[in-house]
Amino acid sequence: MQYRVNQKNKTKLSVLGYGCMRFTKNGGTIDQKKANEEMKRALDLGVNYFDTAYVYSGSEVCLGKFVKEYNCRNQINVATKLPQYKVTKPEEFEKYFSEELERLQMDYVDYYLMHMLNDVNSWNRLCELGALDWIKEKKALGQIQNIGFSFHGGTKAFKELIDAYDWDFCQIQFNYMDEHAQAGIEGLQYANEKGIPVIIMEPLRGGRLVNGLPEGAYKEFEKMPVKRSAADWGLRWIWNHKEVNVVLSGMNAISQVEENTRIASEATVDHLSKEELALYDRVLAEINAKVKVGCTGCGYCQPCPKGVDIPNCFASYNASYTDNYINAFREYFMATVLRQKKSGASLCVECGKCEKVCPQHLPIRQELKNVKKRFEHPIYRIGAFFTKFLYKY
């Protein structure tokens, strides 16, 4: 296992982290014995970062039982997340946090995240409820060692969040398919320049970059003189970036643990050759053959006068054709609804300001209509309506 130093506190984190969202379940209940075996194997192979969340059903309890059984609290860093979208009163910060500590059977958390904090307005809402004083108190008591946030949104919103507070770390989605989507490479580099460690989620897009690629992409991998699995190629691309601290993988089989830790022991910064980097361009060309909108995510169209997150709308729209519709719809919903100010395609009033500055000369107004038609159906609208009551934005 390799380790990269946390720039903030100089601790060493394993480059591979254990994502505790995809444990095997039997009848809706996590198989504790199986999960223990998988986590123990990861621990033995050097993994020291375990990530869970309040809303991952049964996950915090499962991780807590594992840590207690193997008495390994001092060997690992535990990360979990506050469901900040549920917080409506100052006292609810403590309510959720205390419940999480009880589930984990721990008295402190190493890495604590504001879950799905997608824009600076959402952070300001939390600050108005007393988040700053609460965080200061928890850190002074040693109950929270590092404070950060997980993010689903566009580059501009990410950079604004990075600048809004002295964060200890952050977590973003990043892979070779999303280099210019969500926070993207620009966001990753921006956080790194600010000295903020970056944790990576969805490195293989929930398995899409392993089992859901076009046939032509697999043929490109097979042409390479070095034989590696699609997962191997995907993970190596991320670890090739010096700005990355930890890559999370939701492993639920010993074979996955062993393969991923092997790759994590081999992949170093800038280890990929020019020929190997060129492979990803060819694989992406196979994927992008199904792309509907040629948006590069440059952001020249931003800000929209009405708040439409145009690059993110198009990223989700394209993903619904090149990836998986359900996953793309989920991303679109999170990025356009689960934030203080909505940013969906339906907000477009066709003023045309965006088209005047688009380097790709895209028919943005028409494409936003297509995005609206594809995603903002009754299920989306019903979900957005109830979100007002569930998440209190």
Secondary structure, 3 states (H helix, E strand, C coil): CCEEECCCCCCEEECEEEECCCCCEECCEECHHHHHHHHHHHHHCCCCEEECCCCCCCHHHHHHHHHHHHCCHHHCEEEEEECHHHCCCCHHHHHHHHHHHHHHCCCCEEEEEECCCCCHHHHHHHHHCCHHHHHHHHHHHCCEEEEEEECCCCHHHHHHHHHHCCCCEEEEECCCCCCCCCCHHHHHHHHHHCCCCEEEECCCHHHHHHHCCCHHHHHHHHHCCCCCCHHHHHHHHHHCCCCCCEEEECCCCHHHHHHHHHHHHHCCCCCCCHHHHHHHHHHHHHHHCCCCCCCCCCCCCCCCCCCCCHHHHHHHHHHHHHCCHHHHHHHHHHHHCCCCCCCCHHHCCCCCHHHHHCCCCCCHHHHHHHHHHHHCCHHHHHHHHHHHHHCCC
